[in-house]
Amino acid sequence: METVIRNVGEIDVHDRQSLEHVLGRSLSENQQLVINIVNLQVPVGTAPDSPKVNGTAALPGWCNVYEGLSDDEIATMEQTILQRADLSRPSE
């Protein structure tokens, strides 16, 4: 997949009109166009070699950060993370 990003304010008037016609709406000077070019032979959101679980792509390994930890270990880790992020203070 390839991503193309263009600032609307930097697009030539004729090109901008063509893009507005394709999009069916006007574009503002302070906007960006983000266009993704995808290979139709590869389903969006999956890598060609990603393992399948029940017909869908399996989650990547980093999603299993709590794997092998007990509930107490997870609670301790969460408390430390919230304290370091200063999110555990009472709201005012």
GUKOLFI-485648 format. One record per residue: x, y, z of N, C-alpha, C, CB in turn. Coordinates in steps of 0.1 Angstrom, whole numbers, plus 5000, padded with zeros to 4 digits. Each point is the difference from the previous one (the first is absolute). Glycine has a CB too. Layout:
+------+------+------+-------+-------+-------+------+------+------+-------+-------+-------+
: n.c1 : n.c2 : n.c3 : ca.c1 : ca.c2 : ca.c3 : c.c1 : c.c2 : c.c3 : cb.c1 : cb.c2 : cb.c3 :
+------+------+------+-------+-------+-------+------+------+------+-------+-------+-------+
:    X :    Y :    Z :     X :     Y :     Z :    X :    Y :    Z :     X :     Y :     Z :
...
+------+------+------+-------+-------+-------+------+------+------+-------+-------+-------+
// end
This chain:
+------+------+------+-------+-------+-------+------+------+------+-------+-------+-------+
: n.c1 : n.c2 : n.c3 : ca.c1 : ca.c2 : ca.c3 : c.c1 : c.c2 : c.c3 : cb.c1 : cb.c2 : cb.c3 :
+------+------+------+-------+-------+-------+------+------+------+-------+-------+-------+
: 5008 : 4988 : 5000 :  4992 :  5012 :  5000 : 5009 : 5012 : 5000 :  4981 :  4988 :  5012 :
: 5015 : 5022 : 4981 :  5007 :  5013 :  4999 : 4990 : 5011 : 5004 :  5016 :  4991 :  4982 :
: 4989 : 5019 : 5025 :  4992 :  5011 :  5004 : 5006 : 5013 : 4994 :  4994 :  4989 :  5021 :
: 4997 : 5019 : 4973 :  5004 :  5013 :  4994 : 4993 : 5011 : 5007 :  5003 :  4989 :  4977 :
: 5004 : 5021 : 5028 :  4995 :  5011 :  5008 : 5003 : 5013 : 4992 :  5002 :  4987 :  5022 :
: 4987 : 5021 : 4976 :  5002 :  5013 :  4993 : 4992 : 5010 : 5008 :  5003 :  4989 :  4977 :
: 5003 : 5023 : 5024 :  4994 :  5011 :  5006 : 4991 : 5007 : 4989 :  5019 :  5004 :  5017 :
: 4968 : 4998 : 4986 :  4991 :  5005 :  4990 : 5005 : 5014 : 4995 :  4981 :  4987 :  5011 :
: 5024 : 5021 : 4998 :  5004 :  5014 :  4996 : 5012 : 5000 : 4990 :  4993 :  5007 :  5022 :
: 5014 : 4981 : 4977 :  5011 :  4999 :  4990 : 4996 : 4994 : 4987 :  5015 :  4999 :  5020 :
: 4973 : 4997 : 4979 :  4995 :  4993 :  4988 : 4996 : 5010 : 4989 :  4993 :  4980 :  5014 :
: 5011 : 5018 : 4974 :  4996 :  5009 :  4989 : 4985 : 5001 : 4999 :  5021 :  4994 :  4987 :
: 4974 : 5018 : 5009 :  4986 :  5002 :  4999 : 4992 : 4990 : 4992 :  5005 :  5024 :  5002 :
: 5000 : 4972 : 4986 :  4994 :  4990 :  4991 : 5000 : 4986 : 5007 :  5006 :  5014 :  4980 :
: 5005 : 4983 : 5026 :  5001 :  4987 :  5006 : 4990 : 4999 : 5012 :  5024 :  4998 :  4993 :
: 4976 : 5013 : 5014 :  4991 :  5001 :  5012 : 4985 : 4998 : 4996 :  5017 :  5015 :  5012 :
: 4980 : 4992 : 4977 :  4986 :  4999 :  4995 : 4997 : 4985 : 4996 :  5001 :  5024 :  4992 :
: 5009 : 4970 : 5002 :  4998 :  4986 :  4996 : 4998 : 4991 : 5012 :  5014 :  5003 :  4980 :
: 4994 : 4999 : 5031 :  4999 :  4993 :  5012 : 4986 : 5002 : 5007 :  5025 :  5001 :  5003 :
: 4971 : 5012 : 4997 :  4987 :  5003 :  5006 : 4989 : 4993 : 4992 :  5009 :  5022 :  5008 :
: 4992 : 4977 : 4979 :  4990 :  4993 :  4992 : 5000 : 4985 : 5004 :  5003 :  5017 :  4981 :
: 5008 : 4977 : 5020 :  5001 :  4986 :  5004 : 4994 : 4998 : 5014 :  5021 :  4997 :  4985 :
: 4983 : 5012 : 5024 :  4995 :  4998 :  5014 : 4986 : 5004 : 5002 :  5023 :  5004 :  5007 :
: 4972 : 5005 : 4984 :  4986 :  5004 :  5002 : 4998 : 5011 : 5010 :  4993 :  4978 :  4992 :
: 5018 : 5029 : 5012 :  4999 :  5010 :  5010 : 5011 : 5010 : 4998 :  4989 :  4985 :  5016 :
: 5009 : 5027 : 4990 :  5011 :  5011 :  4999 : 5011 : 4997 : 5010 :  4983 :  5016 :  4992 :
: 5029 : 4988 : 5005 :  5011 :  4999 :  5008 : 5004 : 5014 : 5005 :  5008 :  4979 :  4988 :
: 4997 : 5022 : 5025 :  5004 :  5012 :  5006 : 5016 : 5001 : 4999 :  4979 :  5000 :  5015 :
: 5026 : 5012 : 4986 :  5014 :  5002 :  4999 : 5008 : 4994 : 5012 :  4995 :  5021 :  4988 :
: 4998 : 4978 : 5023 :  5006 :  4994 :  5012 : 4999 : 4985 : 5002 :  4996 :  5022 :  5010 :
: 5000 : 4971 : 4979 :  4998 :  4986 :  5001 : 5012 : 4992 : 4993 :  4975 :  5004 :  5001 :
: 5026 : 4984 : 5002 :  5009 :  4991 :  4993 : 4992 : 4988 : 4994 :  5019 :  5006 :  5016 :
: 4986 : 4989 : 4973 :  4994 :  4988 :  4994 : 5010 : 4989 : 5003 :  4989 :  5012 :  4981 :
: 5005 : 4977 : 5025 :  5008 :  4988 :  5003 : 4994 : 4989 : 4991 :  5006 :  5008 :  5024 :
: 5002 : 4987 : 4967 :  4995 :  4990 :  4990 : 5009 : 4987 : 5003 :  4992 :  5018 :  4983 :
: 5001 : 4971 : 5019 :  5006 :  4987 :  5001 : 4999 : 4993 : 4988 :  4995 :  5000 :  5024 :
: 5016 : 4994 : 4971 :  5000 :  4992 :  4988 : 5002 : 4986 : 5005 :  5009 :  5018 :  4985 :
: 4981 : 4973 : 5013 :  5001 :  4986 :  5005 : 5000 : 4990 : 4989 :  4988 :  5008 :  5021 :
: 5018 : 4981 : 4982 :  5000 :  4989 :  4990 : 4987 : 4992 : 5003 :  5026 :  4999 :  4999 :
: 4966 : 5000 : 4990 :  4987 :  4993 :  5002 : 5001 : 4985 : 5002 :  4991 :  5017 :  4986 :
: 5021 : 4977 : 5012 :  5002 :  4986 :  5002 : 5003 : 4997 : 5014 :  5008 :  4998 :  4977 :
: 4995 : 5012 : 5032 :  5002 :  4998 :  5014 : 4989 : 5007 : 5007 :  5025 :  4999 :  4997 :
: 4967 : 4993 : 5012 :  4990 :  5007 :  5007 : 5005 : 5011 : 5009 :  4987 :  4978 :  5000 :
: 5006 : 5033 : 5001 :  5003 :  5011 :  5008 : 5001 : 4996 : 5015 :  4990 :  5016 :  4983 :
: 5020 : 4988 : 5024 :  5002 :  4997 :  5014 : 5006 : 4987 : 5003 :  4980 :  5014 :  5003 :
: 5024 : 4979 : 4987 :  5007 :  4987 :  5003 : 5013 : 4999 : 4992 :  4978 :  4989 :  5005 :
: 5032 : 5006 : 5001 :  5012 :  4997 :  4993 : 4999 : 4987 : 4993 :  5013 :  5013 :  5017 :
: 4994 : 4986 : 4972 :  4999 :  4987 :  4992 : 5003 : 4988 : 5008 :  5006 :  5013 :  4980 :
: 5003 : 4988 : 5030 :  5004 :  4988 :  5007 : 4995 : 4999 : 5014 :  5021 :  5000 :  4987 :
: 4968 : 5008 : 5016 :  4995 :  5001 :  5014 : 4992 : 4987 : 5002 :  4999 :  5025 :  5000 :
: 5002 : 4969 : 5012 :  4993 :  4988 :  5004 : 4985 : 5003 : 5001 :  5020 :  4991 :  5012 :
: 4972 : 4999 : 4985 :  4985 :  5002 :  5001 : 4995 : 4992 : 5012 :  4999 :  5003 :  4975 :
: 4991 : 5003 : 5031 :  4992 :  4994 :  5011 : 4985 : 5001 : 4997 :  5019 :  5005 :  5017 :
: 4975 : 4984 : 4981 :  4986 :  5000 :  4996 : 4997 : 5009 : 4988 :  4994 :  4996 :  5024 :
: 5015 : 5003 : 4966 :  4998 :  5007 :  4988 : 5004 : 5015 : 5000 :  4982 :  4984 :  4996 :
: 5022 : 5021 : 5015 :  5005 :  5014 :  5001 : 5014 : 5001 : 5005 :  4977 :  5008 :  5005 :
: 5030 : 5003 : 4992 :  5014 :  5002 :  5003 : 5001 : 4999 : 5016 :  5004 :  5014 :  4979 :
: 5006 : 4979 : 5025 :  5003 :  4999 :  5015 : 5007 : 5014 : 5004 :  5003 :  4974 :  4999 :
: 4995 : 5029 : 5014 :  5006 :  5012 :  5005 : 5015 : 4998 : 5001 :  4980 :  5005 :  5013 :
: 5028 : 5006 : 4985 :  5014 :  4999 :  5001 : 5005 : 4997 : 5014 :  5002 :  5017 :  4981 :
: 5010 : 4978 : 5020 :  5005 :  4996 :  5013 : 5000 : 5010 : 5011 :  5014 :  4985 :  4987 :
: 4989 : 5028 : 5009 :  5000 :  5010 :  5010 : 4987 : 5003 : 5007 :  5018 :  5010 :  4987 :
: 4971 : 4984 : 5008 :  4987 :  5001 :  5006 : 4999 : 4991 : 5013 :  4990 :  5006 :  4978 :
: 5019 : 4985 : 5023 :  5000 :  4991 :  5011 : 5009 : 5004 : 5012 :  4994 :  4982 :  4984 :
: 5006 : 5031 : 5019 :  5010 :  5005 :  5010 : 4997 : 4994 : 5014 :  5002 :  5021 :  4987 :
: 4986 : 4975 : 5016 :  4997 :  4995 :  5013 : 5001 : 4984 : 5001 :  4985 :  5020 :  5004 :
: 5018 : 4974 : 4985 :  5000 :  4986 :  4999 : 5010 : 4994 : 5011 :  4994 :  5001 :  4975 :
: 5002 : 4989 : 5033 :  5008 :  4994 :  5009 : 5000 : 5007 : 5014 :  5014 :  4992 :  4981 :
: 4980 : 5020 : 5020 :  5000 :  5007 :  5013 : 4987 : 4996 : 5008 :  5014 :  5019 :  4990 :
: 4987 : 4981 : 5023 :  4989 :  4998 :  5008 : 4992 : 5013 : 5001 :  5012 :  4982 :  5014 :
: 4975 : 5017 : 4992 :  4992 :  5012 :  5001 : 5007 : 5010 : 5010 :  4979 :  4986 :  4996 :
: 5027 : 5009 : 5014 :  5007 :  5009 :  5009 : 5012 : 5007 : 4994 :  4993 :  4985 :  5019 :
: 5014 : 5008 : 4972 :  5011 :  5006 :  4993 : 4995 : 5011 : 4990 :  5013 :  4979 :  5003 :
: 4976 : 5018 : 4991 :  4994 :  5010 :  4990 : 4995 : 5012 : 5008 :  4994 :  4981 :  4984 :
: 5000 : 5017 : 5027 :  4995 :  5011 :  5009 : 5012 : 5009 : 5004 :  4980 :  4986 :  5008 :
: 5031 : 5008 : 4996 :  5012 :  5007 :  5005 : 5006 : 5008 : 4988 :  5004 :  4982 :  5018 :
: 4996 : 5012 : 4971 :  5006 :  5007 :  4988 : 4991 : 5012 : 4996 :  5010 :  4978 :  4992 :
: 4977 : 5020 : 5008 :  4991 :  5010 :  4997 : 5001 : 5012 : 5010 :  4984 :  4983 :  4989 :
: 5017 : 5014 : 5023 :  5001 :  5010 :  5011 : 5013 : 5008 : 4997 :  4987 :  4986 :  5017 :
: 5024 : 5008 : 4980 :  5013 :  5007 :  4997 : 4998 : 5009 : 4988 :  5013 :  4981 :  5010 :
: 4981 : 5013 : 4980 :  4999 :  5008 :  4987 : 4991 : 5012 : 5002 :  5002 :  4979 :  4987 :
: 4987 : 5020 : 5020 :  4991 :  5011 :  5003 : 5007 : 5011 : 5009 :  4980 :  4985 :  4998 :
: 5028 : 5010 : 5012 :  5007 :  5009 :  5008 : 5011 : 5008 : 4992 :  4996 :  4985 :  5020 :
: 5011 : 5008 : 4972 :  5010 :  5007 :  4992 : 4994 : 5010 : 4990 :  5015 :  4980 :  5002 :
: 4973 : 5016 : 4993 :  4993 :  5009 :  4990 : 4992 : 5011 : 5008 :  4999 :  4981 :  4983 :
: 5001 : 5018 : 5030 :  4993 :  5009 :  5009 : 4985 : 5001 : 4996 :  5021 :  5013 :  5002 :
: 4974 : 4975 : 4995 :  4985 :  4999 :  4997 : 4992 : 4995 : 5011 :  5006 :  4996 :  4977 :
: 5001 : 5001 : 5034 :  4993 :  4994 :  5012 : 4996 : 5011 : 5010 :  5012 :  4979 :  4996 :
: 4991 : 5034 : 5001 :  4997 :  5010 :  5010 : 4985 : 5003 : 4999 :  5023 :  5010 :  4998 :
: 4971 : 4994 : 5013 :  4985 :  5002 :  5000 : 4997 : 5012 : 4991 :  4998 :  4991 :  5023 :
: 4990 : 5009 : 4971 :  4996 :  5011 :  4992 : 4994 : 5011 : 5009 :  4995 :  4984 :  4980 :
: 5006 : 5028 : 5015 :  4995 :  5011 :  5008 : 4987 : 5005 : 4995 :  5023 :  5006 :  5005 :
+------+------+------+-------+-------+-------+------+------+------+-------+-------+-------+
// end
